[in-house]
Amino acid sequence: MLLTAEQSQKELLTVNFLGHEKGAFTGATATRSGYFEVADGGTIFLDEVGELPLTTQVRLLRVLENGEFLKVGSSQVQKTNVRIVAATNVHMFDAIKKKNSVKIYITG
């Protein structure tokens, strides 16, 4: 699964990653599985991960650390076993220093 953190979709990224329950927000007329649930047992490639909003980065960190997430509008913790491969043009060490990014796991 290939995902790009495009500017126009930043508000929807959290909902797309996590999924949502019916009635979680205006327009949520049905329960929807998120990328972490759909890709369980597989791999997600996140392009431009440095452009993700901080709130989304924090939720991504929880998935990386624990394999756990909450659908929007749910209080039930779900587990996933997904491998995340990420890329960005942002210099992540500088972004972390400027508080524009959370310190996740930087390798390479």
PyMOL CGO cylinders between C-alpha atoms (Angstrom):
from pymol import cmd
from pymol.cgo import CYLINDER

trace = [
    CYLINDER, 0.00, 0.00, 0.00, 1.54, 3.37, -1.06, 0.3, 1, 1, 1, 1, 1, 1,
    CYLINDER, 1.54, 3.37, -1.06, 0.46, 6.55, 0.72, 0.3, 1, 1, 1, 1, 1, 1,
    CYLINDER, 0.46, 6.55, 0.72, 1.55, 10.14, 0.11, 0.3, 1, 1, 1, 1, 1, 1,
    CYLINDER, 1.55, 10.14, 0.11, 0.99, 12.87, 2.69, 0.3, 1, 1, 1, 1, 1, 1,
    CYLINDER, 0.99, 12.87, 2.69, -0.43, 15.41, 0.24, 0.3, 1, 1, 1, 1, 1, 1,
    CYLINDER, -0.43, 15.41, 0.24, -1.26, 18.88, 1.51, 0.3, 1, 1, 1, 1, 1, 1,
    CYLINDER, -1.26, 18.88, 1.51, -4.94, 18.62, 0.53, 0.3, 1, 1, 1, 1, 1, 1,
    CYLINDER, -4.94, 18.62, 0.53, -5.45, 15.40, 2.47, 0.3, 1, 1, 1, 1, 1, 1,
    CYLINDER, -5.45, 15.40, 2.47, -3.72, 16.25, 5.77, 0.3, 1, 1, 1, 1, 1, 1,
    CYLINDER, -3.72, 16.25, 5.77, -7.01, 16.66, 7.63, 0.3, 1, 1, 1, 1, 1, 1,
    CYLINDER, -7.01, 16.66, 7.63, -8.20, 13.25, 6.48, 0.3, 1, 1, 1, 1, 1, 1,
    CYLINDER, -8.20, 13.25, 6.48, -4.97, 11.35, 7.10, 0.3, 1, 1, 1, 1, 1, 1,
    CYLINDER, -4.97, 11.35, 7.10, -5.75, 10.33, 10.67, 0.3, 1, 1, 1, 1, 1, 1,
    CYLINDER, -5.75, 10.33, 10.67, -9.18, 9.04, 9.68, 0.3, 1, 1, 1, 1, 1, 1,
    CYLINDER, -9.18, 9.04, 9.68, -7.68, 7.21, 6.69, 0.3, 1, 1, 1, 1, 1, 1,
    CYLINDER, -7.68, 7.21, 6.69, -4.91, 5.61, 8.77, 0.3, 1, 1, 1, 1, 1, 1,
    CYLINDER, -4.91, 5.61, 8.77, -7.11, 4.57, 11.68, 0.3, 1, 1, 1, 1, 1, 1,
    CYLINDER, -7.11, 4.57, 11.68, -10.55, 4.12, 10.17, 0.3, 1, 1, 1, 1, 1, 1,
    CYLINDER, -10.55, 4.12, 10.17, -13.71, 5.31, 11.91, 0.3, 1, 1, 1, 1, 1, 1,
    CYLINDER, -13.71, 5.31, 11.91, -16.91, 4.14, 13.50, 0.3, 1, 1, 1, 1, 1, 1,
    CYLINDER, -16.91, 4.14, 13.50, -20.35, 5.01, 12.18, 0.3, 1, 1, 1, 1, 1, 1,
    CYLINDER, -20.35, 5.01, 12.18, -21.42, 8.37, 13.60, 0.3, 1, 1, 1, 1, 1, 1,
    CYLINDER, -21.42, 8.37, 13.60, -17.90, 9.36, 14.71, 0.3, 1, 1, 1, 1, 1, 1,
    CYLINDER, -17.90, 9.36, 14.71, -18.24, 12.67, 12.85, 0.3, 1, 1, 1, 1, 1, 1,
    CYLINDER, -18.24, 12.67, 12.85, -20.60, 14.39, 10.43, 0.3, 1, 1, 1, 1, 1, 1,
    CYLINDER, -20.60, 14.39, 10.43, -20.75, 12.31, 7.29, 0.3, 1, 1, 1, 1, 1, 1,
    CYLINDER, -20.75, 12.31, 7.29, -19.57, 9.06, 8.89, 0.3, 1, 1, 1, 1, 1, 1,
    CYLINDER, -19.57, 9.06, 8.89, -22.60, 7.06, 7.80, 0.3, 1, 1, 1, 1, 1, 1,
    CYLINDER, -22.60, 7.06, 7.80, -20.86, 3.68, 8.07, 0.3, 1, 1, 1, 1, 1, 1,
    CYLINDER, -20.86, 3.68, 8.07, -17.93, 2.08, 9.83, 0.3, 1, 1, 1, 1, 1, 1,
    CYLINDER, -17.93, 2.08, 9.83, -14.77, 2.19, 7.72, 0.3, 1, 1, 1, 1, 1, 1,
    CYLINDER, -14.77, 2.19, 7.72, -11.54, 0.21, 8.04, 0.3, 1, 1, 1, 1, 1, 1,
    CYLINDER, -11.54, 0.21, 8.04, -8.36, 2.26, 8.04, 0.3, 1, 1, 1, 1, 1, 1,
    CYLINDER, -8.36, 2.26, 8.04, -5.04, 1.54, 6.34, 0.3, 1, 1, 1, 1, 1, 1,
    CYLINDER, -5.04, 1.54, 6.34, -3.58, -0.14, 9.45, 0.3, 1, 1, 1, 1, 1, 1,
    CYLINDER, -3.58, -0.14, 9.45, -6.47, -2.59, 9.58, 0.3, 1, 1, 1, 1, 1, 1,
    CYLINDER, -6.47, -2.59, 9.58, -6.52, -3.26, 5.83, 0.3, 1, 1, 1, 1, 1, 1,
    CYLINDER, -6.52, -3.26, 5.83, -2.73, -3.74, 5.60, 0.3, 1, 1, 1, 1, 1, 1,
    CYLINDER, -2.73, -3.74, 5.60, -2.55, -6.04, 8.65, 0.3, 1, 1, 1, 1, 1, 1,
    CYLINDER, -2.55, -6.04, 8.65, 0.15, -8.61, 7.92, 0.3, 1, 1, 1, 1, 1, 1,
    CYLINDER, 0.15, -8.61, 7.92, 1.55, -6.50, 5.07, 0.3, 1, 1, 1, 1, 1, 1,
    CYLINDER, 1.55, -6.50, 5.07, 3.52, -3.35, 4.36, 0.3, 1, 1, 1, 1, 1, 1,
    CYLINDER, 3.52, -3.35, 4.36, 2.59, 0.33, 4.09, 0.3, 1, 1, 1, 1, 1, 1,
    CYLINDER, 2.59, 0.33, 4.09, 4.94, 2.71, 2.28, 0.3, 1, 1, 1, 1, 1, 1,
    CYLINDER, 4.94, 2.71, 2.28, 4.55, 6.29, 3.53, 0.3, 1, 1, 1, 1, 1, 1,
    CYLINDER, 4.55, 6.29, 3.53, 5.95, 8.84, 1.09, 0.3, 1, 1, 1, 1, 1, 1,
    CYLINDER, 5.95, 8.84, 1.09, 6.72, 12.30, 2.51, 0.3, 1, 1, 1, 1, 1, 1,
    CYLINDER, 6.72, 12.30, 2.51, 6.25, 11.15, 6.11, 0.3, 1, 1, 1, 1, 1, 1,
    CYLINDER, 6.25, 11.15, 6.11, 8.00, 14.35, 7.23, 0.3, 1, 1, 1, 1, 1, 1,
    CYLINDER, 8.00, 14.35, 7.23, 4.99, 16.31, 5.98, 0.3, 1, 1, 1, 1, 1, 1,
    CYLINDER, 4.99, 16.31, 5.98, 2.52, 14.52, 8.26, 0.3, 1, 1, 1, 1, 1, 1,
    CYLINDER, 2.52, 14.52, 8.26, 0.88, 16.67, 10.94, 0.3, 1, 1, 1, 1, 1, 1,
    CYLINDER, 0.88, 16.67, 10.94, 2.34, 16.15, 14.44, 0.3, 1, 1, 1, 1, 1, 1,
    CYLINDER, 2.34, 16.15, 14.44, -0.91, 14.63, 15.71, 0.3, 1, 1, 1, 1, 1, 1,
    CYLINDER, -0.91, 14.63, 15.71, -0.77, 12.00, 12.98, 0.3, 1, 1, 1, 1, 1, 1,
    CYLINDER, -0.77, 12.00, 12.98, 2.92, 11.35, 13.68, 0.3, 1, 1, 1, 1, 1, 1,
    CYLINDER, 2.92, 11.35, 13.68, 2.09, 10.67, 17.35, 0.3, 1, 1, 1, 1, 1, 1,
    CYLINDER, 2.09, 10.67, 17.35, -0.56, 8.12, 16.35, 0.3, 1, 1, 1, 1, 1, 1,
    CYLINDER, -0.56, 8.12, 16.35, 1.87, 6.54, 13.90, 0.3, 1, 1, 1, 1, 1, 1,
    CYLINDER, 1.87, 6.54, 13.90, 4.42, 6.26, 16.70, 0.3, 1, 1, 1, 1, 1, 1,
    CYLINDER, 4.42, 6.26, 16.70, 1.92, 4.34, 18.85, 0.3, 1, 1, 1, 1, 1, 1,
    CYLINDER, 1.92, 4.34, 18.85, 1.40, 1.85, 16.03, 0.3, 1, 1, 1, 1, 1, 1,
    CYLINDER, 1.40, 1.85, 16.03, 5.17, 1.48, 15.58, 0.3, 1, 1, 1, 1, 1, 1,
    CYLINDER, 5.17, 1.48, 15.58, 5.80, 0.96, 19.29, 0.3, 1, 1, 1, 1, 1, 1,
    CYLINDER, 5.80, 0.96, 19.29, 2.83, -1.21, 20.28, 0.3, 1, 1, 1, 1, 1, 1,
    CYLINDER, 2.83, -1.21, 20.28, 1.04, -2.27, 17.12, 0.3, 1, 1, 1, 1, 1, 1,
    CYLINDER, 1.04, -2.27, 17.12, -2.07, -0.65, 18.60, 0.3, 1, 1, 1, 1, 1, 1,
    CYLINDER, -2.07, -0.65, 18.60, -4.52, 1.96, 17.36, 0.3, 1, 1, 1, 1, 1, 1,
    CYLINDER, -4.52, 1.96, 17.36, -7.99, 3.33, 18.01, 0.3, 1, 1, 1, 1, 1, 1,
    CYLINDER, -7.99, 3.33, 18.01, -10.48, 3.94, 15.25, 0.3, 1, 1, 1, 1, 1, 1,
    CYLINDER, -10.48, 3.94, 15.25, -11.87, 7.46, 15.31, 0.3, 1, 1, 1, 1, 1, 1,
    CYLINDER, -11.87, 7.46, 15.31, -14.97, 7.37, 17.52, 0.3, 1, 1, 1, 1, 1, 1,
    CYLINDER, -14.97, 7.37, 17.52, -14.05, 4.08, 19.20, 0.3, 1, 1, 1, 1, 1, 1,
    CYLINDER, -14.05, 4.08, 19.20, -12.70, 3.24, 22.64, 0.3, 1, 1, 1, 1, 1, 1,
    CYLINDER, -12.70, 3.24, 22.64, -11.70, -0.31, 21.66, 0.3, 1, 1, 1, 1, 1, 1,
    CYLINDER, -11.70, -0.31, 21.66, -7.95, -0.77, 21.08, 0.3, 1, 1, 1, 1, 1, 1,
    CYLINDER, -7.95, -0.77, 21.08, -7.18, -2.71, 17.92, 0.3, 1, 1, 1, 1, 1, 1,
    CYLINDER, -7.18, -2.71, 17.92, -3.95, -4.57, 17.14, 0.3, 1, 1, 1, 1, 1, 1,
    CYLINDER, -3.95, -4.57, 17.14, -2.15, -4.64, 13.83, 0.3, 1, 1, 1, 1, 1, 1,
    CYLINDER, -2.15, -4.64, 13.83, 0.98, -6.30, 12.54, 0.3, 1, 1, 1, 1, 1, 1,
    CYLINDER, 0.98, -6.30, 12.54, 2.08, -4.02, 9.74, 0.3, 1, 1, 1, 1, 1, 1,
    CYLINDER, 2.08, -4.02, 9.74, 5.53, -3.09, 8.47, 0.3, 1, 1, 1, 1, 1, 1,
    CYLINDER, 5.53, -3.09, 8.47, 5.94, 0.62, 7.73, 0.3, 1, 1, 1, 1, 1, 1,
    CYLINDER, 5.94, 0.62, 7.73, 8.51, 1.86, 5.23, 0.3, 1, 1, 1, 1, 1, 1,
    CYLINDER, 8.51, 1.86, 5.23, 8.81, 5.64, 5.07, 0.3, 1, 1, 1, 1, 1, 1,
    CYLINDER, 8.81, 5.64, 5.07, 10.57, 8.27, 2.96, 0.3, 1, 1, 1, 1, 1, 1,
    CYLINDER, 10.57, 8.27, 2.96, 10.78, 12.05, 3.01, 0.3, 1, 1, 1, 1, 1, 1,
    CYLINDER, 10.78, 12.05, 3.01, 12.71, 14.97, 1.56, 0.3, 1, 1, 1, 1, 1, 1,
    CYLINDER, 12.71, 14.97, 1.56, 12.55, 16.70, 4.95, 0.3, 1, 1, 1, 1, 1, 1,
    CYLINDER, 12.55, 16.70, 4.95, 15.76, 16.54, 6.98, 0.3, 1, 1, 1, 1, 1, 1,
    CYLINDER, 15.76, 16.54, 6.98, 14.21, 14.77, 9.96, 0.3, 1, 1, 1, 1, 1, 1,
    CYLINDER, 14.21, 14.77, 9.96, 16.93, 15.61, 12.51, 0.3, 1, 1, 1, 1, 1, 1,
    CYLINDER, 16.93, 15.61, 12.51, 16.36, 19.33, 11.83, 0.3, 1, 1, 1, 1, 1, 1,
    CYLINDER, 16.36, 19.33, 11.83, 12.57, 18.91, 11.95, 0.3, 1, 1, 1, 1, 1, 1,
    CYLINDER, 12.57, 18.91, 11.95, 12.82, 17.19, 15.33, 0.3, 1, 1, 1, 1, 1, 1,
    CYLINDER, 12.82, 17.19, 15.33, 14.98, 20.01, 16.70, 0.3, 1, 1, 1, 1, 1, 1,
    CYLINDER, 14.98, 20.01, 16.70, 12.45, 22.58, 15.44, 0.3, 1, 1, 1, 1, 1, 1,
    CYLINDER, 12.45, 22.58, 15.44, 9.59, 20.56, 16.99, 0.3, 1, 1, 1, 1, 1, 1,
    CYLINDER, 9.59, 20.56, 16.99, 8.05, 20.05, 13.53, 0.3, 1, 1, 1, 1, 1, 1,
    CYLINDER, 8.05, 20.05, 13.53, 8.34, 16.30, 13.87, 0.3, 1, 1, 1, 1, 1, 1,
    CYLINDER, 8.34, 16.30, 13.87, 8.21, 13.72, 16.63, 0.3, 1, 1, 1, 1, 1, 1,
    CYLINDER, 8.21, 13.72, 16.63, 11.23, 11.52, 17.14, 0.3, 1, 1, 1, 1, 1, 1,
    CYLINDER, 11.23, 11.52, 17.14, 10.15, 8.20, 15.71, 0.3, 1, 1, 1, 1, 1, 1,
    CYLINDER, 10.15, 8.20, 15.71, 12.76, 5.72, 14.55, 0.3, 1, 1, 1, 1, 1, 1,
    CYLINDER, 12.76, 5.72, 14.55, 15.31, 7.02, 12.10, 0.3, 1, 1, 1, 1, 1, 1,
    CYLINDER, 15.31, 7.02, 12.10, 17.63, 4.50, 10.50, 0.3, 1, 1, 1, 1, 1, 1,
    CYLINDER, 17.63, 4.50, 10.50, 19.87, 4.57, 7.48, 0.3, 1, 1, 1, 1, 1, 1,
]
cmd.load_cgo(trace, "trace")
